[in-house]
Amino acid sequence: MKVDFVAELRWRGMIHDVSPGTGEQLQKEMTTAYVGIDPTADSLHIGHLVSIMMLKHFQLAGHKPIALVGGATGMIGDPSGKSQERNLLDEAALRHNQECLKNQLARFLDFDSGQPNQAEMVNNYDWMKEMSFLAFIRDIGKHITVNYMMSKDSVKKRLSSDSGTGMSFTEFTYQLVQGYDFLHLFQHKNCRLQMGGSDQWGNITTGTELIRRKLGHEAEAFAITCPLITKADGGKFGKTETGNIWLDPKKTSAYAFYQFWLNCSDEDAAKYIKIFTLLDQETIENLIETHRSQPHLRNLQRTLAAEVTQMVHSADALRMAEDASQILFGKATTEMLHDLDEQTFLDIFEGVPRFSISRSLLHEEVDLVELLSTHTQIFSSKGETRRSLKENAVSVNKQKVAENDRVGTDILLNEKYILIQKGKKNYYLIIAE
């Protein structure tokens, strides 16, 4: 039995608007759909994950997904939901970003199996770069009226904003360029459906209207949008104090990624687990029900964090993130610390007091009492240091140490760090430079 894609998205809370006839089209035959992705960075972030999961479910339902990298539109800027124009990129940067994004998307979509519904990646720069301005206004612009374009909410908001920046002609034409993308894919890839966030409804329906006016009423095109993801406390989804949560582990470590989901509120976790995992409805409902009776165990958050981290990164990355999460709670070993990469190590101990020493100090080994008092002031005096060491209250890299111990370069973590623990909860980082 064919999976009902619209019904699947609906129970997951991933439908905001759907144009008439979409469900019937998807039940009738294998259909091609696309989602546009902004290529202004060389990594996707979790704000993209909703659209990616829509494509993932679409392919699992037997349909063909297209990821459209907006190389041409990335050179323009989309006014939807934005108060200012964005920075524009050159072609070399766009091509680099495109390759990086495809590598990330390959963790979600099948690009290589040779199946009829194998995913594709396209770049609208490839069909826009040769088109002249005169050709565009002759062949595309004449089909859509200014009145129609002005009626879009994204345009109205920018024109009525108090910022005084107004809206450039370049941005105003964005919906026409995006509409032409849909027309091009309709004609060359038999793409009948465009999907995106609810803020894209105006741009998407410009495309369906352009197809109808250019090719006639029998040329049916469809639209689906998902709600913009919000947090229960009103904060912006996917944003932290340090910025975006990226899918690239060089920008956001797997540990920090895992922690983001682990720290979700109960309300958000119940919503996110439907959107960002492939778990079925019965499993999710049971998880939510169990969580209500035992919220202190945070099994809902743990399952969400594990599922998304493994899908975006890998099973190995998940294991490391889970191990790293235990380090601050006293369940770590020295070996676990040595296994951490530098970025994860720094993420775990972000905000911990830090002291710098000269690396040369460790070449011939330094007396531990001297290191912790004279060279770093972790303890206020040698006497306090000795008392704590006698009480077995000090650990170096998660190993208990004694008063007469000495420290050398062999204990450095990532060739640079020494982790000092005083009591159960007080951590200090020594950086040898």
Long-range contacts (C-beta under 8 A, 24 or more apart in sequence): 2-27, 2-61, 2-62, 3-60, 3-61, 3-62, 4-61, 5-57, 5-58, 5-61, 5-63, 6-224, 8-57, 8-61, 9-54, 9-57, 9-224, 9-226, 11-274, 11-281, 12-274, 12-275, 13-227, 13-271, 13-274, 13-275, 14-50, 14-53, 14-54, 14-57, 14-226, 14-227, 14-274, 14-275, 15-224, 15-225, 15-226, 15-227, 16-198, 16-201, 16-225, 16-226, 16-227, 17-198, 17-201, 17-223, 17-224, 17-225, 18-222, 18-223, 18-224, 18-225, 19-205, 19-208, 19-222, 19-223, 19-224, 21-220, 21-222, 22-193, 22-222, 22-223, 22-224, 25-192, 25-193, 25-220, 25-222, 26-61, 26-63, 26-193, 30-62, 30-63, 30-64, 30-116, 30-117, 31-63, 31-64, 31-192, 31-193, 32-63, 32-64, 32-65, 32-66, 32-185, 32-189, 32-190, 32-191, 32-192, 32-193, 33-58, 33-63, 33-64, 33-65, 33-66, 33-191, 33-192, 33-193, 33-194, 33-195, 33-224, 34-65, 34-66, 34-67, 34-68, 34-122, 34-181, 34-182, 34-185, 34-189, 34-191, 34-193, 34-194, 34-195, 35-65, 35-66, 35-67, 35-68, 35-194, 35-195, 35-196, 36-68, 36-70, 36-73, 36-178, 36-181, 36-194, 36-196, 36-200, 37-67, 37-68, 37-69, 37-70, 37-101, 38-70, 38-73, 38-74, 38-78, 39-69, 39-70, 39-71, 39-74, 39-89, 39-94, 39-97, 39-98, 39-101, 39-123, 40-74, 40-86, 40-87, 40-89, 40-97, 41-97, 42-96, 42-97, 42-100, 42-101, 42-248, 43-100, 43-101, 43-104, 43-246, 43-247, 43-248, 43-251, 44-101, 44-104, 44-105, 44-246, 44-247, 44-248, 45-238, 45-244, 45-245, 45-246, 45-247, 46-237, 46-238, 46-244, 46-245, 46-246, 46-247, 46-260, 47-229, 47-237, 47-238, 47-244, 48-247, 49-247, 49-275, 49-276, 49-308, 50-197, 50-226, 50-229, 50-275, 50-276, 51-195, 51-196, 51-197, 51-226, 52-105, 52-108, 52-109, 53-108, 53-275, 53-276, 54-195, 54-224, 54-226, 55-108, 55-109, 55-119, 55-195, 56-108, 56-109, 56-278, 58-195, 59-109, 59-110, 59-117, 59-119, 60-278, 62-117, 63-117, 64-116, 64-117, 64-118, 64-119, 64-120, 65-109, 65-117, 65-119, 65-120, 66-119, 66-120, 66-121, 66-122, 66-185, 66-189, 66-191, 67-101, 67-102, 67-105, 67-109, 67-119, 67-120, 67-121, 67-122, 68-121, 68-122, 68-123, 68-124, 68-181, 68-185, 69-94, 69-97, 69-98, 69-101, 69-121, 69-122, 69-123, 69-124, 70-123, 70-124, 70-181, 71-95, 71-98, 71-123, 71-124, 71-125, 71-126, 71-128, 72-123, 72-124, 72-125, 72-128, 72-129, 72-177, 73-124, 73-174, 73-177, 73-178, 73-181, 74-125, 75-125, 76-170, 76-171, 76-173, 76-174, 76-177, 77-170, 77-171, 77-174, 78-171, 78-174, 78-178, 78-203, 79-154, 79-155, 79-158, 79-167, 79-171, 79-172, 79-174, 80-154, 80-199, 80-200, 80-202, 80-203, 81-154, 81-199, 81-228, 83-158, 83-161, 83-163, 83-165, 84-163, 84-165, 85-168, 85-170, 85-171, 91-125, 94-123, 94-125, 98-123, 100-248, 104-247, 104-248, 107-311, 107-312, 108-311, 120-189, 122-185, 122-189, 124-177, 124-181, 124-184, 127-184, 128-177, 128-180, 136-176, 136-180, 140-176, 140-179, 140-180, 140-183, 140-210, 140-214, 141-176, 143-210, 143-213, 143-214, 144-176, 144-179, 144-206, 144-209, 144-210, 144-213, 148-206, 148-209, 149-175, 149-176, 149-206, 152-202, 152-203, 152-206, 153-202, 154-199, 154-202, 154-203, 155-202, 174-203, 175-202, 175-203, 175-206, 176-206, 176-210, 178-203, 178-204, 178-206, 178-207, 179-203, 179-206, 179-207, 179-209, 179-210, 180-207, 180-210, 181-207, 182-207, 182-208, 182-210, 182-211, 182-221, 183-207, 183-210, 183-211, 183-214, 183-215, 186-211, 186-215, 186-219, 186-221, 187-215, 192-220, 192-221, 192-222, 193-221, 193-222, 193-223, 193-224, 194-221, 194-222, 194-223, 194-224, 195-223, 195-224, 195-225, 195-226, 196-225, 196-226, 197-225, 197-226, 197-227, 197-228, 198-225, 198-226, 198-227, 198-228, 199-228, 200-225, 201-225, 229-272, 229-275, 231-265, 231-268, 232-265, 232-267, 232-268, 233-265, 247-312, 249-313, 249-317, 249-343, 250-343, 253-341, 253-343, 253-344, 253-347, 254-309, 254-313, 254-317, 254-318, 254-320, 254-321, 254-344, 255-320, 255-321, 255-324, 255-325, 255-344, 255-347, 255-348, 256-344, 256-347, 257-308, 257-309, 257-312, 257-313, 257-321, 258-305, 258-306, 258-309, 258-318, 258-321, 258-322, 258-324, 258-325, 259-305, 259-321, 259-325, 259-347, 260-305, 261-301, 261-304, 261-305, 261-308, 261-309, 262-298, 262-301, 262-302, 262-304, 262-305, 262-325, 263-301, 264-301, 264-304, 266-291, 266-295, 266-300, 266-301, 269-300, 269-301, 269-304, 270-300, 272-304, 273-300, 273-303, 273-304, 273-307, 276-304, 276-307, 276-308, 277-303, 277-304, 277-307, 277-308, 277-311, 278-307, 278-311, 279-303, 279-307, 320-344, 324-348, 327-398, 328-427, 330-424, 332-398, 333-398, 334-397, 334-398, 334-399, 336-398, 337-397, 337-398, 337-413, 337-419, 338-397, 338-413, 340-413, 340-414, 341-414, 342-414, 342-416, 345-413, 345-414, 345-417, 349-419, 349-427, 349-429, 352-427, 352-428, 352-429, 353-378, 353-427, 353-428, 353-429, 354-428, 354-429, 354-430, 354-431, 355-428, 355-429, 355-430, 355-431, 356-430, 356-431, 356-432, 356-433, 357-430, 357-431, 357-432, 357-433, 358-432, 358-433, 359-409, 359-432, 359-433, 361-432, 362-407, 362-408, 362-409, 362-412, 362-432, 363-408, 363-409, 364-408, 365-406, 365-407, 365-408, 366-406, 366-407, 366-408, 367-406, 368-396, 368-401, 368-403, 368-404, 368-405, 368-406, 368-407, 369-403, 371-407, 371-430, 372-420, 376-428, 376-430, 378-420, 378-422, 378-428, 378-430, 379-422, 388-422, 393-422, 393-423, 394-420, 394-421, 394-422, 395-420, 395-421, 396-420, 396-421
